């Protein structure tokens, strides 16, 4: 499938733009790229900071009707893997990681975020709108706890946004097709291992904040529902959802 990419000057958020369009149109295979977002969204109530025309802020709608709703976290693995593969081609001198569940990090700096909004039909997924914010050429950011940075901050180079956009879109389509094949075979092992191999702090001791307390824990991996599995010094493994824990970086 070839994506239909639409460029717009301004919108509140590209995810919201496609959600409104979805009410009257089949949006599968559509992508919308905004030069400026007035209300860019992050996880939960967070906003996404992006200087006009300096970064990539876009959303893609995929038909995910092949994926059982109970396995929707598989999409949260596939999307960042696609972005990392595009970045590896465009910025080979740097190493990029996925900070659980699906932020894009480089050298302890957050350079990208992903927000997925999905509709469900019965027990299966329907359409997923995948919002992506990638810091590319912006030089100054607010001093947020996520330590944001751009590709230009990290390499000193200025990047052409359009080729990078198309590379990411191509890799996202490829990862979606890979996920479809995993569903057909009912074997997600390779994608799961790929995700873990690119996971920030995997098999490492890291500082976390849990219920206001700071703890040093070892990342064992993730479970079938995408929850983080961490062990303490006694070897006891605990499972955490996204709202229950945060990294201290």
Secondary structure in CASP SS format (residue, H / E / C, confidence):
PFRMAT SS
TARGET T0000
AUTHOR 0000-0000-0000
METHOD secondary structure of the structure
MODEL  1
X C 1.00
X C 1.00
X C 1.00
X E 1.00
X E 1.00
X E 1.00
X E 1.00
X E 1.00
X E 1.00
X E 1.00
X E 1.00
X C 1.00
X C 1.00
X H 1.00
X H 1.00
X H 1.00
X H 1.00
X H 1.00
X H 1.00
X H 1.00
X H 1.00
X H 1.00
X C 1.00
X C 1.00
X C 1.00
X C 1.00
X C 1.00
X C 1.00
X C 1.00
X E 1.00
X E 1.00
X E 1.00
X E 1.00
X E 1.00
X E 1.00
X E 1.00
X E 1.00
X C 1.00
X C 1.00
X C 1.00
X E 1.00
X C 1.00
X C 1.00
X C 1.00
X C 1.00
X C 1.00
X E 1.00
X C 1.00
X C 1.00
X C 1.00
X C 1.00
X C 1.00
X C 1.00
X C 1.00
X C 1.00
X E 1.00
X E 1.00
X E 1.00
X E 1.00
X E 1.00
X E 1.00
X E 1.00
X E 1.00
X C 1.00
X C 1.00
X C 1.00
X C 1.00
X E 1.00
X H 1.00
X H 1.00
X H 1.00
X C 1.00
X H 1.00
X H 1.00
X H 1.00
X H 1.00
X H 1.00
X H 1.00
X H 1.00
X H 1.00
X H 1.00
X H 1.00
X H 1.00
X H 1.00
X H 1.00
X H 1.00
X H 1.00
X H 1.00
X H 1.00
X H 1.00
X C 1.00
X C 1.00
X C 1.00
X C 1.00
X C 1.00
X C 1.00
X E 1.00
X E 1.00
X E 1.00
X C 1.00
X C 1.00
X C 1.00
X E 1.00
X E 1.00
X E 1.00
X E 1.00
X C 1.00
X C 1.00
X E 1.00
X E 1.00
X E 1.00
X E 1.00
X E 1.00
X E 1.00
X E 1.00
X E 1.00
X E 1.00
X E 1.00
X E 1.00
X E 1.00
X E 1.00
X C 1.00
X C 1.00
X E 1.00
X E 1.00
X E 1.00
X E 1.00
X E 1.00
X E 1.00
X E 1.00
X E 1.00
X E 1.00
X E 1.00
X E 1.00
X C 1.00
X C 1.00
X C 1.00
X C 1.00
X C 1.00
X C 1.00
X C 1.00
X C 1.00
X C 1.00
X C 1.00
X C 1.00
X C 1.00
X C 1.00
X E 1.00
X C 1.00
X C 1.00
X H 1.00
X H 1.00
X H 1.00
X H 1.00
X H 1.00
X C 1.00
X C 1.00
X C 1.00
X C 1.00
X C 1.00
X H 1.00
X H 1.00
X H 1.00
X H 1.00
X H 1.00
X H 1.00
X H 1.00
X H 1.00
X H 1.00
X H 1.00
X H 1.00
X H 1.00
X H 1.00
X H 1.00
X H 1.00
X H 1.00
X H 1.00
X H 1.00
X H 1.00
X H 1.00
X H 1.00
X H 1.00
X H 1.00
X H 1.00
X H 1.00
X C 1.00
X C 1.00
X C 1.00
X H 1.00
X H 1.00
X H 1.00
X H 1.00
X H 1.00
X H 1.00
X H 1.00
X H 1.00
X H 1.00
X C 1.00
X E 1.00
X C 1.00
X C 1.00
X C 1.00
X C 1.00
X C 1.00
X E 1.00
X E 1.00
X E 1.00
X E 1.00
X E 1.00
X E 1.00
X C 1.00
X C 1.00
X E 1.00
X E 1.00
X E 1.00
X E 1.00
X E 1.00
X E 1.00
X E 1.00
X E 1.00
X E 1.00
X E 1.00
X C 1.00
X C 1.00
X C 1.00
X C 1.00
X C 1.00
X E 1.00
X E 1.00
X E 1.00
X E 1.00
X C 1.00
X C 1.00
X C 1.00
X C 1.00
X C 1.00
X E 1.00
X E 1.00
X E 1.00
X E 1.00
X C 1.00
X H 1.00
X H 1.00
X H 1.00
X C 1.00
X E 1.00
X E 1.00
X C 1.00
X C 1.00
END
